[in-house]
Amino acid sequence: MDRQSKIPISRLGELLFCEYKLYLRHHKKIKEKPTIQMIKGKVAHDKLHKENKVKREVIKEAKKIYKDKVSEIKSKTIPTYAKKKLIRSLEKPPDDNIRREFSVVGGRLRGRIDEIIFNDNSVMIIDDKPHDKAYDTDKIQVWGYCYAYMQQFNKELNGRKLIASVRNWKTKDIVWNREYTKENEKAVLSSIKRIDGILDGSIKPIPTTDIRKCMNCNMRKKCDKKPRDAWGGLLV
């Protein structure tokens, strides 16, 4: 693997889920069928993307109408104080402080952030998942988004905190969020180094021993590192 190539941020979660699966997928190039969860996830992401696009169009139109009204008032031949009063009476358009499907390329990583919310004191990086719990694989992935965003847009942060968040896309509830820290950055960099090593053959991948992961893995029929079940037999 070219060590200077960009790593998809989703591979950080793949590494933590099962290093050997990552090895089979991206080193051995073994094909896999998409799971029902993967298909549902894509459908959900597409739906959210369309909803956000509509919202942004509405905001864009509202801003245009507001700007036109302000220009019209300023062109009136009335006293300045009267113009200011009329402008203050206008309904201001909503803030456009949300970006969805936001592409980032920072450091060795590349990816597309599900949603970013820009606030006065923070920038919230949100990754949508189909569950109401943030697993370690979810956390390392959203830390990867934070790392890439900080590498690319550090000046735009302008002192604001970077918040890593996981959201249940079904309920729209934030199920976990923490301020991104140097320790999180170290975890991301360590993962990048290990991914590089596994894919170039310098590091031996460690297969998971968690049978639950294997039962839900769409590559288990092609895997030669299956753990043993409770009775000592190989999981099939």
Buried (B, 14 or more C-beta within 10 A) or exposed (E): BEEEEBBBBBBBBBBBBBBBBBBBBBBEEEEBEEEEEEEEBEEBBEEBBEEBEEBBEEBEEBBEEBEEBBEEBEEEEEEEEEBEEBBEEEEEBEEBEBBBBBEBEBBBBBBBBBBBBBEEEBBBBBBBBEEEEBBEBBBBBBBBBBBBBBBBBEEEBEEBEBBBBBBBBEEEEBBBBBEBEEEBBEBBEEBBEBBBBBBEEEBEBBBBEEBEBBEEBBBBEEBEBBEEEEEEEEEE
